[in-house]
């Protein structure tokens, strides 16, 4: 034990959010968010449209810069560094390096239309210098097999269904072996019959020890895979806890109101 009584080998939180505020056009979207997420857990973020869920995800990897407060991932400040009592924005290259350690799966896939499925997955490890092209393509084949698309490596995104494109996006997020993966409503752009194939892949990831943060409206999925459920209302975390409590015995009236309309 250290002199402060803290085990120096204890792992820091996977994600720590402290006092984060964010506004757009004078509208407060995040209003003093505090959130701690343990390593290797699955956290599902729920809330009405406009509650700040997607903005919170984008703040976690500094796609959106908070006006105040800060975010740490694995104990490292994201997007800023300390200078005495102040926080200073990092250079763009340093921010990009941090983002490469935080996977992000967008609701609209964001695949490169001019690249094959294989090259979409292999691109980031090559661009960041982590792997040479032959090694990156070999890894991409393994990841595409993992998400059930080993037979579509030569296809282009336009030749795939929405569910298949999202599975490619998940494989791409895995290619840099991030410790944290963020999912922004990964099934919202899919036809209902394609939702299950994407959720199945995410369920498989949930057993692998990677920290997952998932914005979704799929309540049954949240109940099945989440370790923690976070409910956002008007940019504030109003409730957080295990799914059995938050979903079955919500304490906050806004959570109860939301669940009464979606269950």
C-alpha positions as CSV (number, residue, x, y, z in Angstrom):
1,X,0.0,0.0,0.0
2,X,1.2,3.6,-0.6
3,X,1.5,6.2,2.1
4,X,-1.9,7.5,1.1
5,X,-3.5,4.1,1.7
6,X,-4.2,3.5,-2.0
7,X,-3.0,0.3,-3.7
8,X,-0.6,1.7,-6.5
9,X,-1.5,-1.3,-8.7
10,X,-5.2,-0.5,-8.6
11,X,-6.4,0.3,-12.1
12,X,-7.8,3.7,-12.8
13,X,-11.4,4.1,-14.1
14,X,-11.7,3.3,-17.8
15,X,-13.6,6.6,-18.2
16,X,-14.0,9.4,-15.8
17,X,-16.1,12.5,-16.6
18,X,-16.0,15.5,-14.3
19,X,-18.2,18.6,-14.5
20,X,-18.6,18.6,-18.2
21,X,-20.7,21.3,-19.8
22,X,-21.4,21.7,-23.5
23,X,-23.7,24.1,-25.4
24,X,-24.7,24.6,-29.0
25,X,-26.2,27.9,-30.1
26,X,-26.9,29.0,-26.6
27,X,-28.7,25.7,-25.7
28,X,-27.1,23.7,-22.9
29,X,-26.8,20.1,-24.1
30,X,-24.5,18.7,-21.3
31,X,-25.1,20.3,-17.9
32,X,-22.4,19.3,-15.4
33,X,-22.0,15.6,-16.3
34,X,-20.2,13.4,-13.8
35,X,-19.7,9.8,-14.7
36,X,-17.3,7.0,-13.7
37,X,-17.0,3.8,-15.7
38,X,-15.0,0.8,-14.5
39,X,-12.6,-1.1,-16.8
40,X,-14.1,-4.0,-18.7
41,X,-17.7,-3.1,-18.1
42,X,-20.6,-2.5,-20.5
43,X,-22.5,0.8,-19.9
44,X,-25.7,1.6,-21.7
45,X,-26.8,5.2,-22.0
46,X,-30.5,5.9,-22.3
47,X,-32.6,9.0,-22.6
48,X,-35.0,10.9,-24.8
49,X,-33.9,12.4,-28.1
50,X,-32.1,15.6,-27.4
51,X,-31.0,14.5,-23.9
52,X,-27.3,14.8,-24.7
53,X,-26.4,11.1,-25.2
54,X,-24.6,11.4,-28.6
55,X,-22.9,14.6,-27.5
56,X,-21.6,12.9,-24.4
57,X,-20.1,10.1,-26.5
58,X,-18.4,12.7,-28.8
59,X,-17.0,14.5,-25.8
60,X,-15.5,11.3,-24.5
61,X,-13.0,11.2,-27.5
62,X,-12.9,15.0,-28.0
63,X,-14.8,15.0,-31.2
64,X,-16.7,17.7,-29.3
65,X,-14.7,20.0,-27.0
66,X,-16.3,20.6,-23.6
67,X,-16.7,24.2,-22.5
68,X,-15.7,23.2,-18.9
69,X,-14.9,20.1,-17.1
70,X,-12.7,17.3,-18.4
71,X,-12.6,13.6,-19.5
72,X,-10.0,11.0,-18.6
73,X,-9.7,7.6,-20.3
74,X,-7.5,5.1,-18.5
75,X,-6.2,7.8,-16.2
76,X,-5.1,10.1,-19.1
77,X,-6.8,13.4,-19.8
78,X,-8.4,13.5,-23.2
79,X,-7.8,16.5,-25.5
80,X,-6.1,18.6,-22.9
81,X,-3.1,18.7,-20.6
82,X,-2.6,20.4,-17.3
83,X,-0.5,23.6,-17.0
84,X,-0.6,24.4,-13.3
85,X,-4.3,24.8,-12.4
86,X,-5.4,25.2,-16.0
87,X,-6.1,22.8,-18.8
88,X,-4.6,23.5,-22.3
89,X,-5.8,22.1,-25.5
90,X,-3.5,19.5,-27.0
91,X,-2.1,19.7,-30.5
92,X,-4.2,18.1,-33.2
93,X,-1.7,15.2,-33.7
94,X,-1.8,14.3,-30.0
95,X,-5.6,14.3,-30.0
96,X,-5.7,12.0,-33.0
97,X,-3.2,9.7,-31.3
98,X,-5.6,9.6,-28.3
99,X,-8.6,8.9,-30.5
100,X,-6.8,5.9,-32.0
101,X,-7.1,4.3,-28.6
102,X,-10.8,4.9,-28.3
103,X,-13.0,3.0,-30.9
104,X,-16.1,4.8,-32.2
105,X,-18.9,3.1,-34.1
106,X,-21.2,5.6,-35.7
107,X,-24.9,5.1,-36.4
108,X,-24.4,5.8,-40.1
109,X,-21.4,3.5,-40.5
110,X,-19.0,6.1,-42.0
111,X,-17.2,3.6,-44.1
112,X,-15.0,4.7,-47.0
113,X,-17.1,4.0,-50.1
114,X,-14.1,3.7,-52.5
115,X,-12.4,1.0,-50.4
116,X,-13.2,-2.7,-50.1
117,X,-14.4,-4.1,-46.8
118,X,-11.0,-5.5,-46.2
119,X,-9.2,-2.2,-46.8
120,X,-11.8,-0.3,-44.7
121,X,-10.7,-2.4,-41.7
122,X,-7.0,-2.4,-42.5
123,X,-6.7,1.4,-43.2
124,X,-6.3,2.7,-39.6
125,X,-3.5,0.4,-38.4
126,X,-1.5,1.3,-41.6
127,X,-2.3,5.0,-41.3
128,X,-1.2,5.2,-37.7
129,X,2.0,3.2,-38.3
130,X,1.0,0.4,-36.0
131,X,1.1,-2.3,-38.7
132,X,2.5,-2.8,-42.1
133,X,0.0,-3.3,-44.9
134,X,0.3,-7.1,-45.1
135,X,-0.1,-7.5,-41.3
136,X,-3.0,-5.1,-41.3
137,X,-4.8,-7.0,-44.0
138,X,-4.2,-10.3,-42.3
139,X,-5.6,-8.8,-39.0
140,X,-8.6,-7.4,-41.0
141,X,-9.4,-10.8,-42.4
142,X,-9.4,-12.2,-38.8
143,X,-11.7,-9.4,-37.6
144,X,-14.1,-9.8,-40.5
145,X,-14.3,-13.5,-39.7
146,X,-15.1,-12.6,-36.1
147,X,-18.1,-10.4,-37.2
148,X,-19.3,-13.0,-39.7
149,X,-18.1,-11.4,-42.9
150,X,-15.1,-13.4,-43.8
151,X,-16.6,-14.1,-47.2
152,X,-17.2,-10.4,-48.1
153,X,-13.6,-9.1,-47.9
154,X,-13.6,-7.9,-51.5
155,X,-17.0,-6.3,-51.5
156,X,-17.5,-2.5,-51.4
157,X,-19.8,-0.9,-48.8
158,X,-22.6,-0.2,-51.4
159,X,-22.8,-3.9,-52.0
160,X,-23.6,-4.7,-48.4
161,X,-26.8,-4.5,-46.3
162,X,-26.9,-1.9,-43.5
163,X,-26.4,-4.6,-40.9
164,X,-23.3,-5.9,-42.8
165,X,-21.9,-2.3,-43.1
166,X,-22.3,-1.8,-39.4
167,X,-20.5,-5.1,-38.7
168,X,-17.7,-3.9,-40.9
169,X,-17.7,-0.6,-38.8
170,X,-17.3,-2.7,-35.6
171,X,-14.4,-4.7,-37.1
172,X,-12.8,-1.4,-38.1
173,X,-13.1,-0.1,-34.6
174,X,-11.5,-3.2,-33.3
175,X,-8.6,-3.0,-35.7
176,X,-6.6,-0.6,-33.4
177,X,-7.2,-2.8,-30.4
178,X,-8.8,0.0,-28.3
179,X,-9.4,-0.4,-24.6
180,X,-12.7,1.5,-24.9
181,X,-15.3,1.4,-27.7
182,X,-18.1,3.9,-28.0
183,X,-21.3,3.0,-29.9
184,X,-23.6,5.8,-31.0
185,X,-27.0,4.2,-31.6
186,X,-25.5,1.4,-33.7
187,X,-28.8,0.0,-34.8
188,X,-30.9,3.2,-35.3
189,X,-30.2,3.3,-39.1
190,X,-31.0,-0.3,-39.7
191,X,-34.2,-2.0,-40.8
192,X,-35.7,-4.0,-37.9
193,X,-34.8,-7.4,-39.4
194,X,-31.1,-6.4,-39.4
195,X,-30.9,-5.2,-35.8
196,X,-30.3,-8.6,-34.3
197,X,-27.2,-9.4,-36.3
198,X,-25.5,-6.2,-35.1
199,X,-26.6,-6.7,-31.5
200,X,-25.2,-10.3,-31.6
201,X,-21.8,-9.0,-32.5
202,X,-21.8,-6.4,-29.7
203,X,-22.9,-9.1,-27.2
204,X,-19.9,-11.1,-28.2
205,X,-17.7,-8.1,-27.6
206,X,-19.3,-7.6,-24.2
207,X,-17.7,-10.9,-23.0
208,X,-14.2,-10.0,-24.1
209,X,-13.1,-7.5,-21.5
210,X,-13.2,-4.4,-23.6
211,X,-14.9,-1.4,-22.0
212,X,-18.1,-0.6,-24.0
213,X,-20.3,2.5,-23.8
214,X,-23.4,2.1,-25.9
215,X,-26.1,4.7,-26.6
216,X,-29.2,2.8,-27.7
217,X,-33.0,2.6,-27.4
218,X,-32.9,-1.3,-27.3
219,X,-34.1,-1.8,-23.7
220,X,-34.1,-5.6,-23.9
221,X,-30.5,-5.5,-25.1
222,X,-29.5,-3.2,-22.2
223,X,-31.1,-5.5,-19.7
224,X,-29.2,-8.5,-21.2
225,X,-25.7,-7.1,-21.6
226,X,-25.3,-4.0,-19.5
227,X,-23.4,-3.9,-16.2
228,X,-24.6,-0.3,-15.7
229,X,-27.4,1.8,-17.1
230,X,-27.1,5.5,-17.2
231,X,-30.1,7.7,-17.8
232,X,-29.6,11.2,-19.1
233,X,-32.3,14.0,-18.9
234,X,-31.6,17.5,-20.2
235,X,-27.9,16.9,-20.2
236,X,-27.7,15.6,-16.7
237,X,-27.1,12.1,-15.3
238,X,-30.3,11.6,-13.2
239,X,-30.0,7.9,-12.6
240,X,-27.3,5.3,-12.8
241,X,-27.1,1.7,-11.6
242,X,-27.5,-2.0,-12.5
243,X,-30.1,-2.7,-15.2
244,X,-32.2,-4.7,-12.7
245,X,-32.7,-1.6,-10.6
246,X,-32.7,1.2,-13.2
247,X,-35.0,-0.6,-15.6
248,X,-37.2,-2.4,-13.2
249,X,-37.3,-0.1,-10.2
250,X,-36.3,3.4,-11.5
251,X,-36.0,6.0,-8.7
252,X,-36.2,9.2,-10.8
253,X,-39.6,10.2,-12.2
254,X,-38.1,11.1,-15.6
255,X,-36.7,7.6,-15.9
256,X,-40.0,6.1,-15.0
257,X,-41.8,8.3,-17.6
258,X,-39.3,7.3,-20.3
259,X,-39.5,3.6,-19.6
260,X,-43.3,3.7,-19.5
261,X,-43.3,4.9,-23.1
262,X,-40.7,2.4,-24.5
263,X,-41.5,-0.8,-22.6
